[in-house]
């Protein structure tokens, strides 16, 4: 019998799409089997005490209560729910019409009214079925007050039956509450265990990423070295995550000092891994191969990065966008090359001082852009050698190297992108400020614009005053 009980209990269980569905299937199967056994019991005990009329209800409803597990096995889960919610109510209405009010059958509706709450999620279904149960309760009260019962029972049977009915109502409610409470407690315990494991794993991951951050910081040049060669400069560096795909590069070789703002593919851990490859390639091109021409440096870095990723059996198209400047400390000449990211400069001098790159007289306080090659450092379908630009700059000019993170940040009153136009306007308005003041104002503007929005990308802006 126990084996049969267990087999019927799990009818349709695999068809449950969620834990709630599976819990409802188990409840329906168990309660249906219990109701069927009760009807069989009544069918046996009723005639033994002379109550043959019990058979009019017990036999047909023993069959009726056995149907929901079959529906579940046939995967008619929704039909089974509605059937299970309405069949006990129909049974109680029929019994109450047959019996008198003294027997207390109407109180069983307290149990049938809870069924929709337990097995349905849609509020309108719960409210509708609950309202039907309440309506049937008042209909039974009205009917029993105005009509005589179809069958009379001796007074001693009425008292015993009434007591049994009340005890059964309490028993059913207790069973249902304990059933769902035990499941809830098991679920809460399972959640606590999973939360503990997730917290433990999360801590391990964060510790690993923090260690990766220290490794990434090791490839970044010391700010003291940069400010030693470029004393009137600033670096605004704001990683989106603990580690970043953006990085700044600086190195000193002979008469040259190199500085760059680089943006590798991605951000977070993947971006950081690419940044290590690209940073190592830059160091090799400058330190080992002693290249000084920015364009040739980017050509060599492209070659080294592609060679590194060719070793993988998978196709890797990662690389970086970069803005690379070379300062000749002896001749004061400035050369530059870029991959997708341009160079901006602003001169505080007037038109009688020099001629701009485009052949027009230079204007004071106007931002000028030196266009980068429209290709990344890395794999490219139509690769061309990078162009080196020799800049005609004077003392006091401000140069800006940057990645796209600042301009791409969403925020402001309408949640839109900051955009390059707005960044250019800010730089024009603050270019004559001390460099540390410029850095603070750019940082403040970025945070105010971002507001409640998440940072969407790494940010790196380098400002250098000649």
C-alpha positions in Angstrom: 0.0 0.0 0.0 2.8 2.4 0.8 4.5 1.6 -2.5 1.2 2.4 -4.3 0.8 5.6 -2.3 4.3 6.8 -3.3 3.8 6.0 -7.0 0.5 7.8 -7.2 1.9 10.8 -5.2 4.5 11.6 -7.9 2.0 11.3 -10.9 2.8 14.3 -13.2 5.6 15.6 -10.9 8.1 15.8 -13.7 5.8 18.0 -15.7 6.0 20.7 -13.0 7.8 23.7 -14.5 8.6 25.3 -11.1 9.0 24.3 -7.5 5.5 25.8 -6.8 4.0 23.7 -9.5 5.6 20.6 -8.2 4.5 21.3 -4.7 0.9 21.8 -5.9 1.0 18.5 -7.8 2.1 16.7 -4.7 -0.6 18.4 -2.6 -3.3 17.6 -5.2 -2.2 13.9 -5.5 -2.0 13.4 -1.7 -5.3 15.1 -0.8 -7.1 13.3 -3.7 -5.9 10.0 -2.4 -6.8 10.9 1.2 -10.3 12.0 0.1 -10.8 8.8 -1.9 -9.8 6.6 1.1 -12.2 8.6 3.3 -15.0 7.9 0.8 -14.1 4.2 0.7 -14.1 4.2 4.5 -17.6 5.8 4.7 -18.8 3.3 2.1 -17.8 0.5 4.5 -18.8 2.0 7.9 -22.1 3.6 6.8 -23.9 0.4 6.0 -22.5 -1.2 9.2 -24.4 1.3 11.3 -27.4 1.3 9.1 -26.7 4.5 7.1 -27.1 3.0 3.7 -27.9 6.5 2.2 -24.2 7.3 2.7 -23.5 5.2 -0.4 -25.3 7.7 -2.6 -22.4 10.1 -2.0 -19.4 8.0 -1.0 -19.2 5.7 -4.0 -19.5 8.3 -6.8 -17.3 10.8 -5.0 -14.7 8.1 -4.3 -14.4 7.8 -8.0 -14.5 11.6 -8.5 -11.7 12.3 -6.0 -9.5 9.7 -7.6 -9.4 11.5 -10.9 -7.0 14.5 -10.3 -3.8 12.2 -10.0 -4.8 10.6 -13.3 -5.1 14.1 -14.9 -1.7 15.0 -13.6 -0.2 11.8 -15.0 -1.7 12.7 -18.4 -0.1 16.2 -18.0 -3.4 18.0 -17.8 -2.1 20.0 -14.9 -4.3 23.1 -15.2 -7.4 20.9 -15.7 -6.4 19.0 -12.6 -6.1 22.2 -10.5 -9.5 23.5 -11.4 -11.1 20.0 -11.0 -9.4 19.6 -7.6 -10.5 23.1 -6.5 -14.2 22.6 -7.5 -15.0 18.9 -6.8 -14.8 19.1 -3.0 -17.1 22.1 -3.1 -19.7 20.4 -5.2 -19.5 17.4 -2.9 -20.1 19.6 0.2 -23.0 21.4 -1.4 -24.7 18.1 -2.2 -24.1 16.7 1.3 -25.4 19.8 3.0 -28.5 19.8 0.9 -29.1 16.2 1.8 -28.2 16.6 5.6 -29.4 19.1 8.1 -27.6 22.0 9.6 -27.0 20.2 12.9 -24.4 17.9 11.3 -22.0 20.9 10.6 -21.0 19.8 7.0 -21.0 23.4 5.9 -17.9 24.2 8.0 -15.8 22.0 5.6 -16.1 24.9 3.2 -13.5 26.7 5.3 -11.1 24.1 4.0 -12.2 24.2 0.3 -11.9 28.0 0.4 -8.2 27.7 1.1 -7.5 25.4 -1.9 -7.4 28.2 -4.6 -5.0 30.2 -2.4 -2.6 27.2 -2.2 -2.6 25.9 -5.8 -3.1 29.1 -8.0 -0.9 32.1 -8.5 -3.1 34.3 -10.6 -4.9 36.7 -8.3 -8.1 36.9 -10.3 -8.5 33.1 -10.2 -7.9 33.0 -6.4 -10.4 35.8 -5.8 -13.0 34.2 -8.1 -12.9 30.7 -6.6 -12.7 32.1 -3.0 -15.8 34.2 -3.7 -17.6 31.1 -5.1 -16.8 29.3 -1.9 -18.2 32.1 0.3 -21.2 32.4 -1.9 -21.9 28.6 -1.6 -21.5 28.8 2.2 -24.2 31.5 2.5 -26.4 29.5 0.0 -26.1 26.4 2.2 -27.0 28.5 5.3 -30.0 29.9 3.5 -31.1 26.5 2.2 -30.8 24.7 5.5 -32.7 27.5 7.2 -35.6 27.3 4.8 -35.8 23.6 3.8 -35.9 20.4 5.7 -33.1 17.8 5.2 -33.7 15.0 2.8 -32.7 12.5 5.4 -33.2 12.6 9.1 -30.6 11.1 11.6 -31.0 10.1 15.3 -29.9 12.8 17.7 -26.9 10.8 19.1 -25.6 10.4 15.5 -26.1 14.1 14.8 -23.9 15.0 17.9 -21.2 12.5 17.0 -21.2 13.5 13.3 -21.1 17.2 14.2 -18.1 16.7 16.6 -16.4 14.6 13.9 -17.0 17.3 11.3 -15.5 20.1 13.5 -12.5 17.9 14.4 -12.0 17.1 10.7 -12.0 20.8 9.7 -9.4 21.5 12.3 -7.4 18.5 11.2 -7.4 19.4 7.5 -6.4 23.0 8.2 -3.6 21.8 10.5 -2.4 19.3 7.9 -2.3 21.8 5.1 -0.5 24.5 7.2 2.1 21.9 8.5 2.6 20.6 4.9 3.4 24.0 3.5 5.2 25.2 6.6 7.6 22.2 6.5 8.2 22.8 2.8 8.8 26.4 3.5 11.3 25.6 6.3 13.1 23.1 4.1 13.2 25.8 1.3 14.5 28.4 3.7 17.1 26.1 5.0 18.1 25.2 1.4 18.3 29.0 0.6 20.5 29.6 3.6 22.9 26.9 2.6 23.0 28.2 -1.0 23.4 31.8 0.1 26.3 30.7 2.3 27.9 28.9 -0.6 27.3 31.8 -2.9 28.7 34.2 -0.3 31.8 32.0 0.1 32.4 31.7 -3.6 31.7 35.4 -4.1 34.3 36.2 -1.4 36.8 33.9 -3.2 36.1 35.5 -6.5 36.4 39.1 -5.1 39.7 38.1 -3.4 41.0 36.8 -6.7 39.9 39.9 -8.6 41.4 42.2 -6.0 44.7 40.3 -6.4 44.3 40.7 -10.1 43.9 44.4 -9.5 47.2 44.5 -7.7 48.8 42.7 -10.6 47.3 45.1 -13.1 48.4 48.1 -11.1 51.9 46.7 -11.3 51.8 47.2 -15.1 50.7 50.8 -14.7 53.6 53.3 -14.6 54.1 55.1 -11.3 52.5 58.6 -11.3 55.6 60.0 -9.8 57.6 59.0 -12.9 55.0 60.6 -15.2 54.9 63.9 -13.2 58.7 64.0 -13.1 58.9 64.2 -16.9 55.6 65.9 -17.4 55.1 68.0 -14.2 52.1 70.0 -15.6 49.8 67.0 -16.3 47.0 64.9 -14.8 45.5 61.5 -15.2 41.8 60.8 -14.5 41.5 57.0 -14.3 38.1 55.5 -13.2 37.8 51.7 -13.8 34.2 50.5 -14.2 34.9 47.4 -12.2 37.7 46.4 -9.8 40.0 45.7 -12.8 39.8 47.5 -16.1 40.2 47.3 -19.8 41.5 50.9 -19.9 45.0 51.6 -18.9 47.5 54.4 -19.2 51.0 53.8 -20.5 54.2 55.8 -19.9 57.9 55.1 -20.4 61.2 57.0 -20.8 63.7 55.9 -23.3 66.7 58.1 -24.2 65.5 61.6 -25.2 61.9 60.4 -25.5 59.1 60.2 -23.1 56.0 58.3 -24.2 52.5 58.5 -22.7 49.2 56.9 -23.9 45.6 56.4 -23.0 44.5 52.9 -24.1 41.1 51.1 -24.3 41.2 47.4 -24.6 38.3 45.2 -25.8 35.8 44.8 -23.0 36.1 45.7 -19.3 36.4 43.9 -16.0 38.4 40.7 -16.0 38.4 40.0 -19.8 39.4 43.6 -20.5 42.2 43.5 -17.9 43.6 40.3 -19.4 43.8 42.0 -22.9 45.3 45.1 -21.3 48.2 42.9 -19.9 48.9 41.6 -23.4 48.7 45.1 -25.0 50.8 46.7 -22.3 53.5 44.1 -22.6 53.6 44.7 -26.4 54.0 48.4 -25.9 56.9 47.8 -23.5 58.6 45.5 -25.9 58.2 48.0 -28.8 59.6 50.9 -26.8 62.2 49.3 -24.4 63.4 46.2 -26.3 63.1 47.3 -29.9 63.8 51.0 -29.1 61.2 52.4 -31.5 60.5 56.1 -31.1 58.1 56.9 -33.9 54.5 56.5 -32.5 53.1 55.1 -35.8 55.9 52.5 -36.0 55.3 51.6 -32.4 51.6 51.0 -33.0 52.5 48.9 -36.1 54.9 46.7 -34.0 52.4 46.5 -31.2 49.7 45.3 -33.7 52.1 42.7 -34.9 53.0 41.5 -31.4 49.3 41.3 -30.3 48.2 39.4 -33.3 51.1 36.9 -32.8 50.1 36.4 -29.2 46.4 35.7 -30.1 47.4 33.5 -33.1 48.7 30.9 -30.6 45.1 30.2 -29.6 43.0 27.6 -31.4 40.0 29.9 -31.1 39.6 33.1 -33.2 40.5 36.1 -31.0 39.7 39.5 -32.4 40.5 41.4 -29.3 42.8 44.4 -29.3 42.8 48.1 -28.3 42.1 51.7 -29.3 44.9 54.0 -28.2 46.1 57.6 -28.3 50.0 57.6 -28.1 52.2 60.7 -27.7 56.0 60.9 -27.9 57.8 63.9 -26.4 61.3 64.6 -27.4 62.7 66.1 -24.2 65.7 67.5 -26.0 64.2 69.2 -29.1 60.7 69.6 -27.5 59.1 68.0 -30.6 55.8 66.3 -30.1 54.7 63.3 -32.3 51.5 61.4 -32.1 49.7 58.4 -33.5 46.2 57.0 -32.7 44.1 53.9 -33.2 40.4 55.1 -33.4 41.0 57.5 -30.5 42.0 61.1 -31.5 44.2 63.7 -29.9 42.7 67.0 -28.8 44.8 70.2 -28.1 43.9 73.7 -27.2 46.1 76.7 -27.5 45.8 79.8 -25.3 47.6 81.9 -28.0 46.2 84.0 -30.9 46.2 83.8 -34.6 49.5 85.7 -35.1 51.5 83.1 -33.2 51.5 80.1 -35.6 49.6 78.2 -38.3 47.4 75.3 -37.3 47.6 71.8 -38.8 44.8 72.5 -41.2 46.6 75.5 -42.7 44.4 78.1 -41.0 45.6 80.6 -38.5 45.5 79.3 -34.9 42.8 80.8 -32.7 43.0 81.1 -29.0 40.9 78.8 -26.9 39.7 76.7 -29.8 39.8 72.9 -29.6 41.6 71.1 -32.4 41.5 67.5 -33.2 44.1 65.3 -34.8 42.3 62.3 -36.4 43.4 58.8 -35.6 43.6 55.9 -38.0 40.2 54.2 -38.2 41.4 50.8 -37.1 42.3 49.1 -33.8 45.6 47.8 -32.6 45.0 44.1 -33.3 43.4 42.1 -36.0 41.9 44.2 -38.8 40.4 43.3 -42.2 41.9 46.3 -44.0 45.1 47.1 -42.1 47.2 50.1 -43.0 50.3 51.4 -41.4 49.6 53.9 -38.6 50.2 57.5 -39.4 52.6 59.6 -37.3 51.7 63.2 -36.9 54.3 65.8 -36.0 52.6 68.6 -34.0 53.4 72.3 -34.1 52.8 73.2 -30.5 54.0 75.9 -28.2 54.6 76.2 -24.5 51.3 76.5 -22.6 49.2 74.4 -25.0 47.0 71.7 -23.5 47.0 68.2 -24.9 44.2 65.7 -24.1 44.5 61.9 -24.7 41.4 59.9 -23.7 39.3 56.7 -24.2 35.6 56.6 -25.0 34.3 55.9 -21.5 33.7 59.5 -20.4 31.7 60.5 -23.5 29.7 57.2 -23.5 28.4 57.6 -19.9 24.7 57.7 -19.6 23.1 60.1 -17.1 21.8 63.7 -16.8 18.2 64.5 -16.5 17.1 62.4 -19.4 19.5 59.4 -19.0 21.4 60.1 -22.3 25.0 59.9 -23.3 27.4 62.6 -22.3 28.9 62.7 -25.8 32.2 64.1 -27.1 30.7 67.6 -27.9 29.9 68.2 -24.3 33.3 66.9 -23.2 35.0 69.3 -25.7 33.0 72.2 -24.4 34.1 71.5 -20.8 37.8 71.1 -21.8 37.6 74.5 -23.7 36.1 76.2 -20.6 38.7 74.8 -18.2 41.9 74.4 -20.3 43.5 77.4 -18.6 42.9 76.1 -15.1 45.7 74.4 -13.2 45.8 70.7 -14.2 44.8 69.4 -10.8 41.8 71.7 -10.9 40.9 70.4 -14.4 41.1 66.8 -13.1 38.8 67.6 -10.2 36.3 69.4 -12.3 36.2 66.6 -14.9 35.7 64.0 -12.1 33.0 66.1 -10.4 31.1 66.6 -13.8 31.3 62.9 -14.5 29.9 61.9 -11.1 27.1 64.5 -11.3 26.2 63.4 -14.8 26.2 59.7 -13.9 24.0 60.3 -10.9 22.0 57.1 -10.0 23.1 55.3 -13.2 25.8 52.7 -13.3 29.1 53.5 -14.9 29.0 51.9 -18.3 32.7 51.8 -19.2 36.2 52.4 -17.9 37.3 56.1 -18.0 40.8 57.4 -18.8 41.7 61.0 -19.6 45.2 62.3 -19.7 45.9 66.1 -19.8 49.4 67.5 -20.5 50.4 71.2 -20.5 53.5 71.9 -22.5 
